[in-house]
Amino acid sequence: MMEDRVCVGAVAGAFGVKGEVRLKSFTATPEDLAAYGAVETEDRAHRFDITLSGQTKGALIGRLSGVATKEVADRLRGARLYVERAKLPEPEDDEYYYADLIGLEVFDTGGAALGRVKAVLNHGASDLLEVDRVEGGATVLVPFTQEVVPTVDLSARRIVADPPEGLF
């Protein structure tokens, strides 16, 4: 079942001494982090409006409503920021929200179970599915490309993968 919220970013830390923060955006267009309205922390304890003011290497610079000091901004470091799914645009064909892929079962093209998606990673080059293997042991990183992952069926909660020989 899909979550009612999607993580769109995180607070990377304070920026300066007047309460501004560095923000890591998980949206396709980084500035869209502020475009979907108020964000809230994972535990729903804090709700913020975001006003962007610039960029720095690898992050956006902005203000969170109610955050006026460096000390408060420092305490928010690492906080993941969520918006209601209904505020986000529907993904295009063959596009997915990472949150929707986590937990899907992974099968090979012959129907044998390989594991379950633990996380979706992107270290700059391309997306990778981190898969907990059925037989246990170390997780496997599967390239999330059309060639390696030809089928994603969200309604059936499954992925069909054609991993390179020896990956599993």
C-alpha positions as CSV (number, residue, x, y, z in Angstrom):
1,M,0.0,0.0,0.0
2,M,1.3,3.4,-0.9
3,E,2.1,5.9,1.9
4,D,0.0,9.0,2.2
5,R,3.2,11.1,2.3
6,V,6.4,11.2,0.2
7,C,9.8,12.4,1.4
8,V,10.8,15.3,-0.8
9,G,13.9,16.4,1.0
10,A,16.0,16.7,4.2
11,V,17.6,19.4,6.3
12,A,21.4,19.2,5.7
13,G,22.3,21.6,8.5
14,A,22.4,25.3,9.4
15,F,23.6,27.9,7.0
16,G,24.9,31.1,8.7
17,V,23.8,32.4,12.0
18,K,20.3,33.7,11.3
19,G,18.3,30.5,11.1
20,E,18.8,29.7,7.4
21,V,19.3,26.0,6.5
22,R,20.9,23.9,3.8
23,L,18.3,21.7,2.2
24,K,18.9,18.5,0.2
25,S,16.1,18.1,-2.4
26,F,14.9,14.7,-3.5
27,T,12.7,16.1,-6.2
28,A,13.4,15.9,-10.0
29,T,13.8,19.7,-10.1
30,P,15.5,20.6,-6.8
31,E,13.6,23.9,-6.4
32,D,10.3,22.0,-6.4
33,L,11.1,21.2,-2.8
34,A,9.3,24.5,-2.0
35,A,6.6,24.2,-4.6
36,Y,4.3,21.7,-2.9
37,G,3.3,23.7,0.1
38,A,4.1,23.1,3.7
39,V,6.4,20.2,4.6
40,E,6.4,18.2,7.8
41,T,8.9,16.1,9.7
42,E,8.7,12.3,9.6
43,D,7.1,12.2,13.1
44,R,4.6,14.9,12.0
45,A,5.8,16.9,15.0
46,H,6.9,20.0,13.0
47,R,5.4,21.7,10.0
48,F,7.2,24.3,7.9
49,D,6.8,26.5,4.9
50,I,10.0,26.8,2.9
51,T,11.3,30.0,1.3
52,L,14.3,29.4,-0.9
53,S,17.0,32.0,-1.0
54,G,19.9,30.5,-3.0
55,Q,22.1,27.5,-3.6
56,T,25.4,26.2,-2.4
57,K,27.4,23.1,-3.5
58,G,25.0,20.2,-3.4
59,A,22.2,22.0,-1.5
60,L,19.6,24.7,-1.6
61,I,19.6,27.5,0.9
62,G,16.4,28.5,2.5
63,R,14.3,29.4,5.5
64,L,11.8,27.2,7.4
65,S,9.0,29.1,9.0
66,G,9.5,29.4,12.7
67,V,13.2,28.8,12.5
68,A,15.0,32.0,13.5
69,T,18.3,30.9,15.0
70,K,21.3,28.8,14.1
71,E,20.7,26.7,17.2
72,V,17.2,25.7,16.1
73,A,18.5,25.1,12.6
74,D,21.3,22.9,13.9
75,R,18.8,20.8,15.9
76,L,16.9,20.1,12.6
77,R,20.0,18.6,10.9
78,G,19.0,15.3,9.3
79,A,15.3,15.9,9.6
80,R,13.5,14.3,6.6
81,L,10.8,16.5,5.1
82,Y,7.5,15.1,3.8
83,V,4.5,16.3,1.8
84,E,1.1,14.8,1.2
85,R,1.1,12.5,-1.8
86,A,-2.0,14.3,-3.2
87,K,0.0,17.5,-3.7
88,L,2.6,15.8,-6.0
89,P,2.1,15.4,-9.7
90,E,1.3,11.9,-11.0
91,P,4.5,10.2,-12.4
92,E,4.8,9.8,-16.1
93,D,4.8,6.3,-17.7
94,D,7.8,4.4,-16.6
95,E,8.5,6.9,-13.8
96,Y,8.1,6.1,-10.1
97,Y,8.4,7.6,-6.7
98,Y,11.2,5.9,-4.8
99,A,8.8,5.4,-1.9
100,D,6.5,3.3,-4.1
101,L,9.3,0.9,-5.0
102,I,10.4,0.1,-1.5
103,G,8.9,-3.2,-0.3
104,L,8.2,-4.5,-3.8
105,E,9.0,-8.2,-4.3
106,V,11.6,-8.9,-7.0
107,F,11.4,-11.9,-9.4
108,D,13.6,-13.0,-12.2
109,T,12.2,-13.3,-15.7
110,G,11.6,-17.0,-15.0
111,G,9.4,-16.2,-12.0
112,A,11.9,-17.2,-9.3
113,A,11.8,-14.9,-6.2
114,L,15.0,-12.9,-5.8
115,G,14.1,-10.7,-2.9
116,R,12.5,-7.5,-1.8
117,V,13.4,-3.9,-2.5
118,K,15.0,-2.4,0.7
119,A,15.9,1.0,-0.7
120,V,16.4,3.0,-3.8
121,L,19.9,4.7,-4.0
122,N,21.3,7.3,-6.4
123,H,24.9,8.3,-5.9
124,G,25.0,10.4,-9.0
125,A,25.4,8.0,-11.9
126,S,22.0,6.1,-11.9
127,D,19.4,4.7,-9.7
128,L,20.1,1.4,-7.9
129,L,17.6,-0.9,-6.2
130,E,19.0,-2.3,-2.9
131,V,17.5,-5.8,-2.7
132,D,17.3,-8.0,0.4
133,R,17.9,-11.5,-1.0
134,V,15.4,-14.3,-0.4
135,E,18.2,-16.5,0.9
136,G,19.6,-13.8,3.2
137,G,23.1,-12.5,3.3
138,A,24.4,-9.2,1.9
139,T,22.0,-7.0,0.0
140,V,22.4,-6.8,-3.8
141,L,22.5,-3.6,-5.8
142,V,20.5,-3.9,-9.0
143,P,20.8,-1.2,-11.7
144,F,17.4,0.3,-12.1
145,T,17.4,0.5,-15.9
146,Q,14.8,-0.6,-18.5
147,E,17.3,-3.3,-19.6
148,V,17.8,-4.8,-16.1
149,V,14.3,-4.1,-14.7
150,P,11.9,-4.4,-17.7
151,T,8.7,-4.6,-15.5
152,V,7.5,-2.7,-12.5
153,D,3.9,-3.6,-11.5
154,L,2.9,-1.4,-8.6
155,S,-0.6,-2.8,-8.5
156,A,0.8,-6.4,-8.1
157,R,3.6,-5.0,-5.8
158,R,6.2,-6.8,-7.9
159,I,9.3,-6.1,-10.1
160,V,10.6,-8.4,-12.8
161,A,14.4,-8.2,-13.2
162,D,16.9,-9.6,-15.6
163,P,20.0,-9.2,-13.6
164,P,23.5,-9.7,-15.0
165,E,24.8,-13.2,-14.6
166,G,26.3,-13.8,-11.1
167,L,24.7,-10.8,-9.5
168,F,22.5,-13.0,-7.3
